[in-house]
Amino acid sequence: MHRRTFILATSLIALASTASAQGWPEKTIRFVVPFPAGGPLDSVARTLAEAVSVKLGQAIVVENKAGAVGSIGTENVVRSPADGYSVLLGFSGGHALTPSIMSLRFDPLKDVPPLLGLARSELVLVSGKRAKGQSITDFIKVAKDKDNLVGGIGTGSTNHLVGELFKRATGIKGTHVPYQGAAPLSIAVMVGEVDFAVLDVGAVLPYIQAGSMVPLAVASAKRSSFLPDVPTFVEAGVAGVMFENVYGAFLPAGVLREVQNKLGQAISFALDTPAVKTQFGRLGVVPLTMGADQLDTVIRHQAATLVPVAHELNIYLK
């Protein structure tokens, strides 16, 4: 009798789970962005939310829960029910770096694992108008002869550490100057408050197009379609400076596989629509559909690249 009761209970739970997955989504879905409104990731989330909402026939709201290098918003999703109604829109660098530079009450890869990758955000080394006409080789020669001020978005950010990789690869010396976001850092670059910085292409493309900022090299394996005349670091003979942020969707551990599949298929469909591709192009990001395992591999590879640099610099955030 006990065995039959157990089997019956298990069967009922399985049937309830299947019914729940078939009915999903039955209410509003949250896309949680762990950074302030107006940034590249926020813009990607809002573009995607509109297209995915149409596909699923359910409202999607974007909630910005910024602070603590993205960990506040990430933990909000970790602590949410594992029902598919709370989705983290994050990026690979945050998952790779944060656990090693601050004390967290959760494990990102374990507690909010990847669902799929959404877009590539390329990084570019930029300087002010004084560098106009200089090649990356010329720029390095000039920079080696002085103590530079190097801008970064906070301490321990991916762009800060990629800037450190550039300094180490070239022997350039420089003091890191942190800024609260890409907008103030971009202004600092343009007015010469800092000598150079590494920033997302999408964040600085308008300034480059306006001639207010000089792009010197991109940290990708191949040239950016947004900056086809700008060489990669590899082409410039600078080894070891290769990094791209991958924006991704992440779910709390334990979400039903059927729900994951529904959401993943809806996002993949949205990414392939002309409207989303066009808007991503305006934002300076490259759409992609990357599976969960592949994104997990990217995160672990980025951690192996950047965490040692953070530890050597004794970066630890409270």
Secondary structure as UniProt FT lines:
FT   HELIX           2..23
FT   STRAND          29..33
FT   TURN            37..38
FT   HELIX           40..56
FT   STRAND          60..64
FT   HELIX           68..70
FT   HELIX           71..78
FT   STRAND          86..91
FT   HELIX           92..101
FT   HELIX           108..111
FT   STRAND          114..127
FT   HELIX           129..131
FT   TURN            132..133
FT   HELIX           136..143
FT   TURN            144..145
FT   STRAND          147..153
FT   TURN            155..156
FT   HELIX           158..170
FT   STRAND          173..179
FT   HELIX           182..191
FT   STRAND          196..200
FT   HELIX           201..209
FT   TURN            210..211
FT   STRAND          214..218
FT   TURN            228..229
FT   TURN            233..237
FT   TURN            239..240
FT   STRAND          244..250
FT   TURN            253..254
FT   HELIX           257..271
FT   HELIX           274..283
FT   STRAND          286..291
FT   HELIX           292..312
FT   TURN            313..314
//
